[in-house]
Amino acid sequence: MKSKKATFFLIVSVACVWGIIFYKVFSASAAEDEYVFSPQTKPVKYEPLDGYLNPDTLQLSLNYADPFLKDAVAEALPEEEKVKAEIPVSPVRQFIPPAPQKPVINWGSIKYNGY
């Protein structure tokens, strides 16, 4: 007789726990009026940062010899070796549309209720 009472008590307690879980899930997903809170901040005044740049006054002096080409002498190719090569032209590629973007999901409806 004692085990029947304990079994009945455990069944009732499990049913209550699952009832609380179902209540929390369905009450959170029910249509509710959502409150939109707008921040009470002043608009930020942005100023351009171009006024802070100093003008460039540096001039490069490029009238010196190239240090890497001191001893190099350019050799001319003989006339018979100069061959005009034809540049191969590739065909026009067809338009390939860009890959589709992933859909935007609004996760704002999910709320943490504790536990």
Phi, psi and omega per residue, in radians:
M1 nan -0.609 -3.105
K2 -1.170 -0.675 -3.109
S3 -1.204 -0.500 3.091
K4 -1.177 -0.693 3.119
K5 -1.158 -0.729 3.132
A6 -1.148 -0.716 3.121
T7 -1.118 -0.773 3.111
F8 -1.069 -0.773 3.120
F9 -1.074 -0.751 3.135
L10 -1.155 -0.683 3.109
I11 -1.117 -0.757 3.122
V12 -1.125 -0.743 -3.127
S13 -1.172 -0.683 3.089
V14 -1.128 -0.710 3.104
A15 -1.098 -0.682 3.107
C16 -1.140 -0.762 3.140
V17 -1.087 -0.809 3.124
W18 -1.161 -0.590 3.076
G19 -1.095 -0.735 3.095
I20 -1.110 -0.734 3.137
I21 -1.097 -0.837 3.133
F22 -1.100 -0.688 3.116
Y23 -1.063 -0.792 -3.133
K24 -1.122 -0.728 -3.116
V25 -1.152 -0.849 -3.074
F26 -1.303 -0.532 3.099
S27 -1.278 -0.523 3.113
A28 -1.312 -0.547 -3.110
S29 -1.589 -0.070 3.130
A30 -1.215 2.684 -3.137
A31 -1.210 2.112 3.126
E32 -2.211 2.765 3.023
D33 -1.281 2.144 -3.137
E34 -1.615 2.317 3.131
Y35 -1.631 2.272 3.115
V36 -1.850 2.031 3.135
F37 -1.676 2.136 3.086
S38 -1.691 2.353 -3.123
P39 -1.205 2.461 3.139
Q40 -1.672 1.157 -3.129
T41 -2.019 2.728 3.090
K42 -1.431 2.568 3.096
P43 -1.153 2.441 -3.113
V44 -1.463 2.310 3.134
K45 -1.633 2.006 -3.129
Y46 -1.645 2.362 3.083
E47 -2.054 2.540 -3.109
P48 -1.171 2.525 -3.107
L49 -1.647 0.105 -3.131
D50 -1.217 -0.438 -3.110
G51 -1.242 -0.249 -3.105
Y52 -1.563 -0.191 -3.114
L53 -1.374 2.368 3.054
N54 -1.497 2.490 3.128
P55 -1.179 2.568 -3.123
D56 -1.361 2.084 -3.112
T57 -1.962 0.084 -3.092
L58 -1.455 2.344 3.059
Q59 -2.138 2.295 -3.119
L60 -1.438 2.431 3.077
S61 -1.786 1.814 -3.040
L62 -1.905 0.525 -3.093
N63 -1.774 0.665 3.126
Y64 -2.080 2.825 -3.113
A65 -1.290 2.669 3.126
D66 -1.308 2.103 -3.076
P67 -1.222 -0.342 -3.118
F68 -1.523 -0.309 -3.103
L69 -1.956 0.581 -3.123
K70 -1.099 -0.919 -3.034
D71 -1.747 0.024 -3.079
A72 -1.372 2.375 3.094
V73 -2.144 2.297 3.138
A74 -1.388 2.216 3.120
E75 -1.755 2.319 3.123
A76 -1.478 2.468 3.098
L77 -1.369 2.527 3.050
P78 -1.106 2.739 -3.056
E79 -1.093 -0.638 -3.096
E80 -1.238 -0.343 3.135
E81 -1.491 -0.293 3.118
K82 -1.330 1.914 -3.127
V83 -2.128 2.313 3.121
K84 -1.402 1.992 -3.109
A85 -1.576 2.424 3.082
E86 -1.467 2.392 -3.140
I87 -1.573 2.102 3.128
P88 -1.201 2.409 -3.134
V89 -1.836 2.174 3.131
S90 -1.452 2.610 3.128
P91 -1.195 2.799 -3.128
V92 -1.227 2.308 -3.138
R93 -1.374 2.514 3.109
Q94 -1.374 2.700 -3.119
F95 -1.234 2.229 3.070
I96 -1.940 2.074 -3.112
P97 -1.148 2.619 3.140
P98 -1.174 2.787 -3.137
A99 -1.138 2.498 -3.141
P100 -1.140 2.523 -3.131
Q101 -1.439 2.681 3.101
K102 -1.225 2.525 3.134
P103 -1.195 2.558 3.132
V104 -1.452 2.238 -3.109
I105 -1.945 2.245 3.108
N106 -1.527 1.903 -3.123
W107 -1.612 0.161 -3.086
G108 -1.203 -0.350 -3.094
S109 -1.408 -0.180 3.128
I110 -1.518 2.177 -3.090
K111 -2.182 2.570 3.067
Y112 -1.609 2.150 -3.088
N113 -1.881 0.222 3.103
G114 1.811 -3.064 -3.109
Y115 1.221 nan nan
